[in-house]
Amino acid sequence: MTDWLRWLAVLPAAILAAGLSQFPLHIILYQTLTGSGLIEPYPELPERLLTLLVAPAAFVWAGAAVAPRHRAGAAAVLMVLCCLLAGIAIALVLSGSFEFSTPVGVLAPIITFVGAFCGLLIVRKRGGS
């Protein structure tokens, strides 16, 4: 019974981790970039870039950590899900029905893929079975 509950919790935990990963990222970047007093006002571009990298990595890693078994396989499925969402974003941009409002532009889906792949590598390196 607990295995089923953990499998049901994989996707919600992954989404929660992706969202919660933004808080420490913002605090670390804000303290690093403005704490020295050299950079004013706070530049948003580094945070936007790193958000696209950290959130998918946290999504894949946390989802695989919640999975009761086959963590590497769960991480691969979560990575594919991230890539699918990035592919949908690329298709929307190319069709002209959506426009990226970030200065990162079309690089956003590519950075998302790299972040998801990093999450997969972290799970595999830690010996996800």
ABEGO torsion letter per residue (X at the ends): XAAAAAAAAAAAAAAAAAAAAAAAAAAAAAAAAAAAGABOBBBAAAAAAAAAAAAAAAAAAAAAAABABGAAAAAAAAAAAAAAAAAAAAAAAAAGABBBABAAEAAAAAAAAAAAAAAAAAAAAAGBX
